[in-house]
């Protein structure tokens, strides 16, 4: 099966009910998995159904297949029956991968073996420069088995052993933002959409209608906001999100260290550097009638200093910290936010 199935097509309530009746990928099981009635997900399911044992499928579909809770049921179906899954993913910035389609896409491949999954091979999110040919990008793809780094509804968009080892160190903390959530605590604010090369995270509202508050315990809002203002967190977002939106489950899953085990002087240093960063980004802000437009690339030197403080708390080496600070640096400092 080879194809470029439709996505986001308008479908009636009756059609969606039929998808849920006949296609596993469209079904939601409360507390277990969430399905999708988007036509591309149904087409993947249809392709799977049509394959014989050891048949292969290769589709060009939206990158949502790597980064959405709604893909959970589809993932479960395939991972019970396909020994190997391969997915390469492509941004639409600076230049879209396919000239006629301005969306983020994935090339999704699997073999229907009717045996449990053993390997999920992925690539990092590919970016096409204006001087790059599609052929050059495809020829340069590098895959790595990231099966152990899969999250609910999300495949890790990575290509190298360095990226894999960094993520393993992050998850080794066994804590995440969800562990520090407290509805009665102090908030930090994040924008649910609009991020491409940086994330706007603040301990005060920014005036955007995309602002969303997240409350945490023990007056940790500034510390956690500092962690989320690093390139380390932006790297994490490139790996697990659609690269533009930030959903609450994705935010909650970001690993954090045990703050009670960190020296108070270090926490103070992080808060002070974050305060310096907040002051700096306000110097370059463009004020609109209803929100602030931040040019965070101009404060990259302070973001680097936050990474220098924070990355070692996860056990990252100096070389790994430098890798993070320079992750996709050419796009982050030269392109528009």
Secondary structure, 3 states (H helix, E strand, C coil): CEECCCCCCCCCHHHHHHHHHHCHHHCCECCCECCCCCHHHHHHHHHHHHCCCCEEEEEEEEHHHHECHHHHHHHHHHHHHCCEEEEEEECCCCECCECCECCCEEEEEEEECCCCCCEEEEEEEECECCCCCHHHHHHCCCCEECHHHCECCECCCCCCHHHHHHHHHHHCCCCEHHHHEEEEEEEEEEECCCCCCCCCEECCCCCCCCEEEEEECCCCHHHHHHHHCCHHHHHHHHHHCCCCCCCHHHHHCCECCCHHHCCHHHHHHHHHHHHHHHHHHHHCCEECCCCEECCHHHHHHHHHHHHHHHHHHHCCCHHHHHHHHCCCHHHHHHCCC
